[in-house]
Amino acid sequence: MDFEIVYLIAIGAVAGWLGSLLFKGKGSGLIINVVLGVLGAVVGNWLFDKLNISLGTGALLSSIIKASIGAFVVLWIWSFFGGGRRRS
């Protein structure tokens, strides 16, 4: 197994969990946290690049911070469009 995939999953899990904690006060489960973290990493990297923000921390910490903020943004956008709301 490629180590980069393991690294991506681990960062995604941590970032998704942190993003969920920031947004709704609890995690969303391992699979959802990984997916949320990976999406968050894409959104976070894009957002930080567009805003021309550079984190002067180590690569691991920088990745987790960007992905967590991105996961929060993904959750916020999802909730804005009614995601996760049960329909009757």
C-alpha positions in Angstrom: 0.0 0.0 0.0 1.3 3.4 -0.9 2.3 5.5 2.1 0.8 8.7 0.6 -2.7 7.1 0.6 -2.3 6.2 4.3 -1.1 9.8 5.0 -4.0 11.2 3.1 -6.5 9.1 5.0 -5.0 9.9 8.4 -4.9 13.7 7.7 -8.5 13.4 6.3 -9.7 11.6 9.4 -8.1 14.1 11.8 -9.2 17.2 9.8 -12.7 15.9 9.2 -13.1 15.2 12.9 -11.8 18.7 13.9 -14.0 20.3 11.3 -17.0 18.5 12.6 -16.1 19.4 16.2 -15.8 23.1 15.2 -19.1 23.1 13.2 -21.4 20.9 15.2 -19.6 20.0 18.4 -19.1 16.3 17.6 -17.5 14.0 15.1 -19.4 12.4 12.2 -17.9 8.9 12.2 -14.7 7.6 10.7 -15.8 7.3 7.0 -17.6 10.6 6.9 -14.7 12.3 8.7 -12.2 11.0 6.2 -14.3 12.0 3.2 -15.0 15.4 4.8 -11.3 15.9 5.6 -10.2 15.0 2.0 -12.8 17.5 0.6 -11.7 19.9 3.3 -8.1 19.6 2.2 -9.0 20.5 -1.4 -11.2 23.4 -0.3 -8.7 24.6 2.4 -5.7 24.5 0.0 -7.7 26.4 -2.7 -9.0 28.9 -0.2 -5.6 29.6 1.4 -4.1 29.9 -2.1 -6.7 32.4 -3.3 -6.4 34.5 -0.1 -2.6 34.3 -0.4 -2.3 33.0 3.1 0.8 31.0 4.1 1.1 29.1 7.3 4.6 29.2 8.6 4.2 25.9 10.5 5.4 22.4 9.6 3.9 20.5 6.7 1.8 18.1 8.8 0.4 20.8 11.1 -0.2 23.1 8.1 -2.1 20.4 6.3 -4.3 19.6 9.3 -5.1 23.3 9.8 -6.0 23.9 6.2 -8.0 20.8 5.8 -9.9 21.4 9.1 -10.8 24.9 8.0 -11.8 23.5 4.6 -13.9 20.8 6.3 -15.7 23.5 8.3 -16.4 25.5 5.1 -17.7 22.3 3.4 -20.0 21.6 6.4 -21.2 25.2 6.4 -22.0 25.2 2.7 -23.7 21.8 3.1 -25.9 23.1 5.9 -26.7 26.3 4.0 -28.2 24.3 1.2 -30.2 22.1 3.6 -27.8 19.2 3.7 -28.4 16.7 6.5 -31.9 18.0 7.2 -34.5 15.3 7.3 -37.4 15.7 5.0 -40.9 14.7 6.0 
